[in-house]
Amino acid sequence: MRRLSLRDPLVLGIPRGGVVTGAELAKTIGADFDVVLAHKLRCPWNPEFAIGAVGEDGQPMVDRAVVRRLNVSDEDLQRECQQQVEEINRRKRLFRGVRPPAEIAGRSVIVTDDGVATGSTMLAALQVVRQRGPAELIVAVPVAPQDCLPAIRGKCDRLVCLQAATEFYAVGEFYRWFEPTTDEEVVEILREFAPAA
């Protein structure tokens, strides 16, 4: 990332795990740091299984083939969308109380997470960021399954993935230590990067 020619770089981490990854990346390349809010839409009977995602713009991105295959009802899908939008709004209130949103227009923006599982959350985040007019939109992740990278590559200007895995079960399997990041940790990291008053 240091070798790239970046214009007023801004790293955006997807909470919560992407905040730790993003903050380290921002420090390493001397960039500004903030968050972009997006959340996976969960299968009603298997919350670990993504059926799509929704970003802070409230626009869900649903994997219709998966929804059909799993026979997820429209009511269940609407309920899940509403729950995740409420969670995004809760996080927005919490995080924006510490750090106002960074300006995105005209900048080289790098969106990151601690890894990509299905790509849904990353795609929802990219949709949000693209609407705000970055000069360049880059995705940088430590690990992702090979088969989801083409969809992500199609929505950004550049993709940096340290490990494109052919066999993939979960992001955590690629870490020696993988503990969930808390809201409190996110707040502390955002406080560190908040503009001086």
Contacts in CASP RR format, 6 or more apart in sequence:
PFRMAT RR
TARGET T0000
AUTHOR 0000-0000-0000
METHOD contacts of the structure
MODEL  1
MRRLSLRDPLVLGIPRGGVVTGAELAKTIGADFDVVLAHKLRCPWNPEFA
IGAVGEDGQPMVDRAVVRRLNVSDEDLQRECQQQVEEINRRKRLFRGVRP
PAEIAGRSVIVTDDGVATGSTMLAALQVVRQRGPAELIVAVPVAPQDCLP
AIRGKCDRLVCLQAATEFYAVGEFYRWFEPTTDEEVVEILREFAPAA
1 25 0 8 1.000
1 28 0 8 1.000
1 29 0 8 1.000
1 110 0 8 1.000
1 140 0 8 1.000
1 160 0 8 1.000
2 28 0 8 1.000
2 29 0 8 1.000
4 108 0 8 1.000
4 138 0 8 1.000
4 158 0 8 1.000
6 29 0 8 1.000
6 31 0 8 1.000
6 108 0 8 1.000
6 110 0 8 1.000
6 136 0 8 1.000
7 106 0 8 1.000
7 107 0 8 1.000
7 108 0 8 1.000
7 135 0 8 1.000
7 136 0 8 1.000
8 32 0 8 1.000
8 106 0 8 1.000
8 107 0 8 1.000
8 108 0 8 1.000
9 29 0 8 1.000
9 30 0 8 1.000
9 31 0 8 1.000
9 32 0 8 1.000
9 107 0 8 1.000
9 108 0 8 1.000
9 109 0 8 1.000
9 110 0 8 1.000
10 31 0 8 1.000
10 32 0 8 1.000
10 33 0 8 1.000
10 34 0 8 1.000
10 102 0 8 1.000
10 103 0 8 1.000
10 104 0 8 1.000
10 107 0 8 1.000
10 108 0 8 1.000
10 109 0 8 1.000
10 110 0 8 1.000
10 134 0 8 1.000
11 22 0 8 1.000
11 23 0 8 1.000
11 25 0 8 1.000
11 26 0 8 1.000
11 29 0 8 1.000
11 31 0 8 1.000
11 32 0 8 1.000
11 33 0 8 1.000
11 34 0 8 1.000
11 109 0 8 1.000
11 110 0 8 1.000
11 111 0 8 1.000
11 112 0 8 1.000
12 22 0 8 1.000
12 33 0 8 1.000
12 34 0 8 1.000
12 35 0 8 1.000
12 36 0 8 1.000
12 102 0 8 1.000
12 109 0 8 1.000
12 110 0 8 1.000
12 111 0 8 1.000
12 112 0 8 1.000
12 125 0 8 1.000
12 129 0 8 1.000
13 19 0 8 1.000
13 21 0 8 1.000
13 22 0 8 1.000
13 33 0 8 1.000
13 34 0 8 1.000
13 35 0 8 1.000
13 36 0 8 1.000
13 111 0 8 1.000
13 112 0 8 1.000
13 113 0 8 1.000
14 35 0 8 1.000
14 36 0 8 1.000
14 37 0 8 1.000
14 38 0 8 1.000
14 111 0 8 1.000
14 112 0 8 1.000
14 113 0 8 1.000
14 121 0 8 1.000
14 122 0 8 1.000
14 125 0 8 1.000
15 35 0 8 1.000
15 37 0 8 1.000
15 91 0 8 1.000
15 95 0 8 1.000
15 181 0 8 1.000
15 183 0 8 1.000
15 186 0 8 1.000
16 180 0 8 1.000
16 181 0 8 1.000
16 182 0 8 1.000
16 183 0 8 1.000
16 185 0 8 1.000
16 186 0 8 1.000
17 113 0 8 1.000
17 114 0 8 1.000
17 180 0 8 1.000
17 181 0 8 1.000
18 112 0 8 1.000
18 113 0 8 1.000
18 114 0 8 1.000
18 115 0 8 1.000
18 181 0 8 1.000
19 35 0 8 1.000
19 181 0 8 1.000
19 185 0 8 1.000
19 186 0 8 1.000
19 189 0 8 1.000
19 190 0 8 1.000
20 114 0 8 1.000
20 181 0 8 1.000
20 185 0 8 1.000
20 189 0 8 1.000
21 112 0 8 1.000
21 113 0 8 1.000
21 114 0 8 1.000
21 115 0 8 1.000
21 141 0 8 1.000
21 142 0 8 1.000
22 33 0 8 1.000
22 112 0 8 1.000
23 33 0 8 1.000
23 189 0 8 1.000
23 192 0 8 1.000
23 193 0 8 1.000
25 31 0 8 1.000
25 110 0 8 1.000
25 112 0 8 1.000
25 140 0 8 1.000
26 32 0 8 1.000
26 33 0 8 1.000
26 193 0 8 1.000
31 110 0 8 1.000
32 102 0 8 1.000
32 193 0 8 1.000
33 102 0 8 1.000
33 189 0 8 1.000
33 190 0 8 1.000
33 193 0 8 1.000
34 99 0 8 1.000
34 101 0 8 1.000
34 102 0 8 1.000
34 190 0 8 1.000
34 193 0 8 1.000
35 95 0 8 1.000
35 186 0 8 1.000
35 190 0 8 1.000
36 56 0 8 1.000
36 111 0 8 1.000
36 125 0 8 1.000
36 128 0 8 1.000
36 129 0 8 1.000
37 55 0 8 1.000
37 56 0 8 1.000
37 88 0 8 1.000
37 91 0 8 1.000
37 92 0 8 1.000
37 95 0 8 1.000
37 125 0 8 1.000
37 128 0 8 1.000
38 53 0 8 1.000
38 54 0 8 1.000
38 55 0 8 1.000
38 56 0 8 1.000
38 88 0 8 1.000
38 121 0 8 1.000
38 122 0 8 1.000
38 124 0 8 1.000
38 125 0 8 1.000
38 128 0 8 1.000
39 53 0 8 1.000
39 54 0 8 1.000
39 55 0 8 1.000
39 84 0 8 1.000
39 87 0 8 1.000
39 88 0 8 1.000
39 121 0 8 1.000
39 124 0 8 1.000
40 50 0 8 1.000
40 52 0 8 1.000
40 53 0 8 1.000
40 84 0 8 1.000
40 118 0 8 1.000
40 120 0 8 1.000
40 121 0 8 1.000
41 50 0 8 1.000
41 51 0 8 1.000
41 52 0 8 1.000
41 53 0 8 1.000
41 54 0 8 1.000
41 60 0 8 1.000
41 62 0 8 1.000
41 77 0 8 1.000
41 80 0 8 1.000
41 81 0 8 1.000
41 84 0 8 1.000
41 120 0 8 1.000
42 48 0 8 1.000
42 49 0 8 1.000
42 50 0 8 1.000
42 51 0 8 1.000
42 80 0 8 1.000
42 84 0 8 1.000
43 49 0 8 1.000
43 50 0 8 1.000
43 51 0 8 1.000
43 70 0 8 1.000
43 72 0 8 1.000
44 72 0 8 1.000
44 76 0 8 1.000
44 79 0 8 1.000
44 80 0 8 1.000
48 170 0 8 1.000
49 70 0 8 1.000
50 63 0 8 1.000
50 117 0 8 1.000
50 118 0 8 1.000
50 119 0 8 1.000
50 120 0 8 1.000
50 121 0 8 1.000
51 62 0 8 1.000
51 63 0 8 1.000
51 66 0 8 1.000
51 67 0 8 1.000
51 70 0 8 1.000
51 72 0 8 1.000
51 77 0 8 1.000
51 80 0 8 1.000
51 120 0 8 1.000
52 60 0 8 1.000
52 61 0 8 1.000
52 62 0 8 1.000
52 63 0 8 1.000
52 66 0 8 1.000
52 118 0 8 1.000
52 120 0 8 1.000
52 124 0 8 1.000
53 60 0 8 1.000
53 61 0 8 1.000
53 119 0 8 1.000
53 120 0 8 1.000
53 121 0 8 1.000
53 123 0 8 1.000
53 124 0 8 1.000
54 60 0 8 1.000
54 61 0 8 1.000
54 81 0 8 1.000
54 84 0 8 1.000
54 85 0 8 1.000
54 88 0 8 1.000
54 124 0 8 1.000
55 88 0 8 1.000
55 124 0 8 1.000
55 125 0 8 1.000
55 127 0 8 1.000
55 128 0 8 1.000
56 88 0 8 1.000
56 92 0 8 1.000
56 128 0 8 1.000
57 127 0 8 1.000
57 128 0 8 1.000
57 131 0 8 1.000
58 85 0 8 1.000
58 88 0 8 1.000
59 124 0 8 1.000
59 127 0 8 1.000
60 81 0 8 1.000
60 124 0 8 1.000
61 120 0 8 1.000
61 123 0 8 1.000
61 124 0 8 1.000
61 127 0 8 1.000
62 77 0 8 1.000
63 118 0 8 1.000
63 120 0 8 1.000
67 77 0 8 1.000
91 183 0 8 1.000
94 183 0 8 1.000
94 187 0 8 1.000
95 186 0 8 1.000
95 187 0 8 1.000
95 190 0 8 1.000
98 187 0 8 1.000
98 190 0 8 1.000
98 191 0 8 1.000
98 194 0 8 1.000
99 190 0 8 1.000
99 191 0 8 1.000
99 193 0 8 1.000
99 194 0 8 1.000
99 195 0 8 1.000
100 194 0 8 1.000
100 195 0 8 1.000
104 129 0 8 1.000
104 132 0 8 1.000
104 133 0 8 1.000
104 134 0 8 1.000
105 132 0 8 1.000
105 133 0 8 1.000
105 134 0 8 1.000
106 133 0 8 1.000
106 134 0 8 1.000
106 135 0 8 1.000
107 134 0 8 1.000
107 135 0 8 1.000
107 136 0 8 1.000
108 134 0 8 1.000
108 135 0 8 1.000
108 136 0 8 1.000
108 138 0 8 1.000
109 129 0 8 1.000
109 134 0 8 1.000
109 135 0 8 1.000
109 136 0 8 1.000
109 137 0 8 1.000
109 138 0 8 1.000
110 138 0 8 1.000
110 139 0 8 1.000
110 140 0 8 1.000
111 122 0 8 1.000
111 125 0 8 1.000
111 126 0 8 1.000
111 129 0 8 1.000
111 137 0 8 1.000
111 138 0 8 1.000
111 139 0 8 1.000
111 140 0 8 1.000
111 156 0 8 1.000
112 139 0 8 1.000
112 140 0 8 1.000
112 141 0 8 1.000
113 121 0 8 1.000
113 122 0 8 1.000
113 125 0 8 1.000
113 141 0 8 1.000
114 141 0 8 1.000
114 142 0 8 1.000
114 171 0 8 1.000
114 175 0 8 1.000
114 178 0 8 1.000
115 141 0 8 1.000
115 142 0 8 1.000
115 143 0 8 1.000
115 144 0 8 1.000
115 171 0 8 1.000
115 174 0 8 1.000
116 122 0 8 1.000
116 141 0 8 1.000
116 143 0 8 1.000
116 144 0 8 1.000
116 145 0 8 1.000
116 148 0 8 1.000
116 152 0 8 1.000
116 161 0 8 1.000
116 171 0 8 1.000
117 144 0 8 1.000
117 145 0 8 1.000
117 148 0 8 1.000
117 168 0 8 1.000
117 170 0 8 1.000
117 171 0 8 1.000
118 148 0 8 1.000
119 144 0 8 1.000
119 148 0 8 1.000
119 151 0 8 1.000
119 152 0 8 1.000
122 139 0 8 1.000
122 141 0 8 1.000
122 152 0 8 1.000
123 151 0 8 1.000
123 152 0 8 1.000
123 155 0 8 1.000
126 137 0 8 1.000
126 139 0 8 1.000
126 152 0 8 1.000
126 155 0 8 1.000
126 156 0 8 1.000
127 155 0 8 1.000
129 137 0 8 1.000
130 137 0 8 1.000
130 155 0 8 1.000
136 157 0 8 1.000
136 158 0 8 1.000
137 155 0 8 1.000
137 156 0 8 1.000
137 157 0 8 1.000
137 158 0 8 1.000
138 156 0 8 1.000
138 157 0 8 1.000
138 158 0 8 1.000
138 159 0 8 1.000
138 160 0 8 1.000
139 152 0 8 1.000
139 156 0 8 1.000
139 158 0 8 1.000
139 159 0 8 1.000
139 160 0 8 1.000
139 161 0 8 1.000
140 159 0 8 1.000
140 160 0 8 1.000
140 161 0 8 1.000
141 160 0 8 1.000
141 161 0 8 1.000
141 162 0 8 1.000
142 161 0 8 1.000
142 162 0 8 1.000
142 163 0 8 1.000
142 174 0 8 1.000
143 161 0 8 1.000
143 162 0 8 1.000
143 163 0 8 1.000
143 164 0 8 1.000
143 165 0 8 1.000
143 168 0 8 1.000
143 171 0 8 1.000
143 174 0 8 1.000
144 152 0 8 1.000
144 161 0 8 1.000
144 163 0 8 1.000
144 164 0 8 1.000
144 165 0 8 1.000
144 168 0 8 1.000
145 164 0 8 1.000
145 165 0 8 1.000
145 166 0 8 1.000
145 168 0 8 1.000
146 164 0 8 1.000
146 165 0 8 1.000
146 166 0 8 1.000
146 168 0 8 1.000
149 159 0 8 1.000
149 161 0 8 1.000
149 164 0 8 1.000
152 159 0 8 1.000
153 159 0 8 1.000
163 174 0 8 1.000
165 174 0 8 1.000
171 178 0 8 1.000
172 178 0 8 1.000
END
